[in-house]
Amino acid sequence: MSGSTFLSAEPRRAQVCPTRVATAQELAASAAGSLVLELETWPKPGLVSHVDTGSHDDMDAESFRRSAAAIEPFFTAMADNGARGCGMGRLRSIGLDAEAAMLRATSGVNTHRGAIFGLGLLCAAAGARASGRVDREMQLGAAVSRLWGEEIAMGPILLNSHGSWACRSYGVGGARMEAATGFPSVYEVGLPALRRSILASPGDPEAARVEACFSLIAAVEDTNLLHRGGTAGLQFARRSSQRFLDEGGVSRAGWRACAALIHDRFVARRLSPGGSADLLAMSLFVEANELR
């Protein structure tokens, strides 16, 4: 799909200046770039990174890079359709096409389904805001909730997904309610942790991403953890992450070794907080694109 005309096209880049309106292509590049930044963060407990495959045997860093590249054009379509005022039905159709492209790129492995949903909606909200369909001062998460929240909450459920199974089995809201309510985990947990750590360690952006990742794992009822480890696995993950933060997080001396040890413990238990990884990517996107 061709890019939106709400601003003349400029060269693509991974992040854009949040003080001006971005093109649909720039928003898509920022979303894909946020996925790559999430990948290139280590140690992240149990998760795939550029260093190792975490608790996964069926995916690696290269499959994540192929996936991010394959779904980037669909983020452009999300932003463009958000600018045009399309409803959730159209956005859902684009998301399904993005999932199909992801599966083709990864030989059938689900690397980014949750991120397609969350980042896609944030791209659509950014497009809607850029075109004036919502107030320019409105946060992207609030725009998602305002424009599509009811349709998201009442929409169809993927019965064969691990996240939906965990939601039904454990009575948690999952990604759907996170989006419908404006991504509170991004705005109340991930983004504050990122900004706090960026100020504390301005020369080490990876440290800020690690701090945000641990903060999200400690706070979120991650359906991926529930699927893999049940309530006990979720509690272990949240306690381990909170202890890391309580002991100083990335501000303490030798934090990387401490984080790597927690990573190893997650791998030994085959735990992977994929929902928190998606929220980290969303937090990175919002940090890059939220108007301020």
Secondary structure, 3 states (H helix, E strand, C coil): CCCCCCCCCCCCCCCCCCCCCCCHHHHHHHHHHHHHHHHCCCCCCCCCCCCCCCCCCCCCHHHHHHHHHHHHHHHHHHHHHHHHCCCHHHHHHHHHHHHHHHHHHCCCCCCCHHHHHHHHHHHHHHHHHHCCCCCCCCCHHHHHHHHHHHHHHHCCCCCCCHHHHHHHHHCCCHHHHHHHCCCHHHHHHHHHHHHHHHHHCCCCHHHHHHHHHHHHHHHCCCHHHHHHHHHHHHHHHHHHHHHHHHCCHHHCCCHHHHHHHHHHHHHHCCCCCHHHHHHHHHHHHHHHHCCC
